Every structure is written in structure tokens, then in C-alpha cells.
Amino acid sequence: MADDEARTATKESADAKQQEPAGGQTGTDQETGDTVTEKQALHEGGTGDGQVTPEAPGSTPAGERAEISNFEIVNHYFNRAAERIGLRDDVAAVLRSAYREVQVQIPVTRTDDRIHVYTGYRVQHNGARGPYKGGVRFHPEVDLDEVRALASLMTWKTAIAGIPYGGAKGGVNCPADELEAHEKEKVARSFMSKIDKVLGPTRDIPAPDVGTNAQTMAWMMDEYGKLHGHTPAIVTGKPISLEGSYGREAATGRGLVYMYREAAAALGIRPSESRFTVQGFGNVGSWASRIMQELGAKLVAASDAFGAVRSDEGLDAEALASHVADGGRLRDFEGGEEISAVELLETECEVFIPAALGGMIHKSNAERLRCKLVVEGANSPTTPAADEILEDRGVFVVPDVMANAGGVVVSYFEWAQNLQHFRWEEREVNEKLGRIMRRAYREVAARAEKDEVPFRLAAYEVGIERVADAARTRGYIS
Ligand code: NAD
């Protein structure tokens, strides 16, 4: 499909400015040449105003994901925080909705000689504080609603971490687990060649997420380079050989551990004596496990999409990561016994780290967690109903919007290094990451204490205020 045709499938809500004020216009985007439709304060999909469709009790089996939409989850917290800080309704409508939404067709001829047509999305939620920033997910369940939610979450996350970015997210609904490497490469290149005009090192900078990695970013950077010349700062999370940053691959997991250490101190838990469980032993989960283990903490159970494993004596996180990297299944790991997804939730531990997908902790299973603390590595792993159950049970939650910011923080470092063409040592990267994560924790903790609200609400309050302040100062909103 030619570029222009692909772009007729583009749905945008923008004018030519970086972030528009309330109200909207119809016309032609000055930079992309795309047709621009009137900005909609509310979107189709989800309830738009953030009213969460109540979860029926027992509607989701304990071992499965809730069917609540991620967009509803994020807007639920946004609305509660916006109300608490007295944000005007019209301003809330601007900040709740996305600035630009691009949808493209990705036809790929696979080894079966058939053309498989996937859909790619890039949603730029808010750019008041800096260029749009957010990962790209390759997963069959990717849809516009999910990408919107994740883009919005990025806006608040970058603001809470205090790094100079807005929020965006992208995704392609391809079956990443089934694709051969050359098929994945085709998807990555095709996606980049169709969204390149809304990207740029000062405009929007993608990174890896579920189903994508440093290799995917290398293909995307290379494709962008063919169109615009060599531009390493166009994506982050690149391989070290292509101006990636030391420490980026482990950054989200490392950031979680910095957050854990702060929370553990507040709750009187000794990290060296603690037990932890990881749901989703992928990039984030496996790195968090390895770094937790360095502190002396014991990994007692871990899962992935194919099964779960437990050992009361502790699983060797390094060995488990090597086993998976060599193509082994987690459940076949010799150092532990196979358990079900529900048994994983019921494993007694001090800290539970959800690091798989959204909606994994819900009304039907939140009662089963046997931990004191949840540190959210995944985005939107806990539904609002589950959040209330955990609060009632006295389980302390360090929410996604601050806990998993380590990845975007080191992406920021990578981007800064790329713009300077100067590489930092890994130790410098990790130290700077620690400073930013600790600062974010303490700022949110102070807000939570002052307002007597849970961390999640306090974090949203801090993030929304910072974004609203930047938007107001620029003159986007009054
Ligand atoms: P990944 O693809 O490397 O790992 C995801 C893991 O979850 C895999 O092991 C997969 O098998 C497992 N999984 C999938 N479905 C599962 C299920 N039903 N039960 C148990 N495990 C399941 O992805 P990742 O980059 O580690 O991302 C994980 C989460 O962290 C996502 O929610 C992502 O948005 C979030 N996140 C990632 C980053 C990052 O830097 N990679 C940054 C912030 C947030």
C-alpha cells in the first residue's frame, strides 16, 4: 500500500501546533499534510468520561485478565485526581483526550506466502512538557483503546518522574510470539515508514514495550534513517552497538527495585530478608528479579504466558533468565515445581511484582494475594475494584505510573547521550536513575501524606498539576 493511501486511514485530532488549546479545528496538518479532524474531547471506546464499567463479581476467572478496558482504568484515576485538585471540567477534557491518533495498515507477506494485514497505532497524548515519548507494543490484543490508555499513562509518568517529555504510545496487533525474526523486521520497518512523519527527535521518540526489544528499535532507527538520514535519537532502547545506553535494558526492573527499597523502608521490611513473586518474567520481571536477588531478596515464584514455577527455597533468577533466554519454558525450570497462575497469586511473600499485562489483578483474585506490598511493573495491572480491595486489606501499592518509570528515565538519558554523541558509563546511568526514582517516590509520598490519599491518587495529582501548569504557561489552556 502506498504511503498516501495508508495515511487516509489516519485518524487525528490535531491542529498544527504541538498541543492545542481547548476546542479544535478541521484542516490540514502543516507538517504531515494529513487531513485533520475536529478534536474530540471524548472518544469512542471506553466510556470516554472515565466512568468505569463496574466489574461483576466473579466475572473473570482468578487466573485470567479482567476485561475492563485500560482506557477506563487510566481515566478513572485521572478523573478522581482531577476532581481532587479542582481542575476545571473543560481543562480536564483537554488533558484527558489525545492530541493525535494515527492508525495505519501493515500488510506483511509471511512465510506461508500469504499477506497478513495488521493494524498499527501511534497515539500522542500530550506534548505540553516536551516531545512525545512512549513504547511500541507488538501483541495480538493491541487496539486503539489500549494504546490511548498507555499514551495517557506516559503523560503522567514523565511528569511524575520530572523528565522533559510528553506522553505517547504505539502498537501493532501482530502475533509477536509467532513471528519469525524476518517477519517481525517487516512489521517494524513498515510501521516506521508509515508513521515517520509524526515522529522525530524533537517531536516523538518511540521505545520498546511488550513484544519489542533493542533489535526492533534498531530496525526502526534504520528505516527512519533511510528516509531522513542517520538519526540515533529517533528511538531509544537501542542496542549498545547502535548508540544505545548502558543500563537501558535493565532500567525498568532496576527502577522498580529503587521504588521497592523506599517502600520497604517505610513499611519496616528488610529487602535482604524479603521474599518476592513475579508475574510476567519478561524484560521487566526478569531484570527486577535479578536486581532484587542482588539485595539478598528471595524469588519464590515466577510466571510467564505459558506457566508458573515456585520454590520456597528460592529460584535462582540469573539461572531462570538464562533458561528462558535459551528458549526454555519457565514451567520446565529444574530449580522449582510447576504451579498454576492462581497458585502464583497465592504464594506467600512480602512483595508481589506484576510485570505482565494490564488487568491481571481484579475483583476475582485481589483477595488471594498474600503479600504486604505490590510494586507495579506492568502498566495498569490492577483494576480499580482490585485497588480498593487491596487498600481495605492494608496491602500497600506502589503504582505503575511511578514504579515502572525507570525505563523512560533511562530512555531520556539515552536520548540526551545521542543528542550529545557522548556515552555515559553504566554506573553514572544507574546512579542518576536512582536519584530520579527516589525523588519521585519522596515527592509522591509527601503528597500522599499531606492529602491523606493512597499513592496512586497522589501520583496522579502531582502529574496532572505539572502537565496543567506547563500547558497553561505555554498558553494552551487558560
Ligand atoms: P516482555 O514482552 O519482555 O515480557 C512480558 C512477560 O509477560 C512475558 O514473559 C510474557 O510471557 C508474560 N505474560 C504475558 N501474559 C501473561 C500472563 N497471562 N500471565 C503471566 N505472564 C504473562 O514485556 P516487558 O517489556 O517486560 O513489559 C512487561 C510490562 O511492563 C508491560 O505491561 C509493559 O507495558 C510494562 N513496562 C515495560 C517497560 C519496558 O521498559 N520494557 C517500561 C514500563 C512498563
Boltz pocket constraint, residues with backbone or C-beta under 6 A from the ligand:
constraints:
  - pocket:
      binder: B
      contacts: [[A, 63], [A, 208], [A, 209], [A, 210], [A, 211], [A, 212], [A, 248], [A, 252], [A, 279], [A, 280], [A, 281], [A, 282], [A, 283], [A, 284], [A, 285], [A, 303], [A, 304], [A, 305], [A, 306], [A, 307], [A, 341], [A, 355], [A, 356], [A, 357], [A, 358], [A, 377], [A, 378], [A, 379], [A, 404], [A, 405], [A, 407], [A, 408]]
      max_distance: 6.0
